[in-house]
């Protein structure tokens, strides 16, 4: 069976875009560096296997803070 990943894109406390990839067991698998532009972050995630899927991806603030999610662009 192929491994299923959940991708999360978020703004960190410095307003940099980052991605996080988790396995189906909800364990952290990979984290990105910070990117100034969202598209650069998404393109970097693609190099690690991300395929654009609006239903599977979520956009949020830093998952380690209690900040509110940004409005979708």
Secondary structure, DSSP 4 states (H G I P E B T S, - for coil): -PPPEEEEEEE-TTS-EEEEEEETT--EEEE---BSSHHHHHHHHHTTT----TTT-EEEE-TTS-PPPPPP-
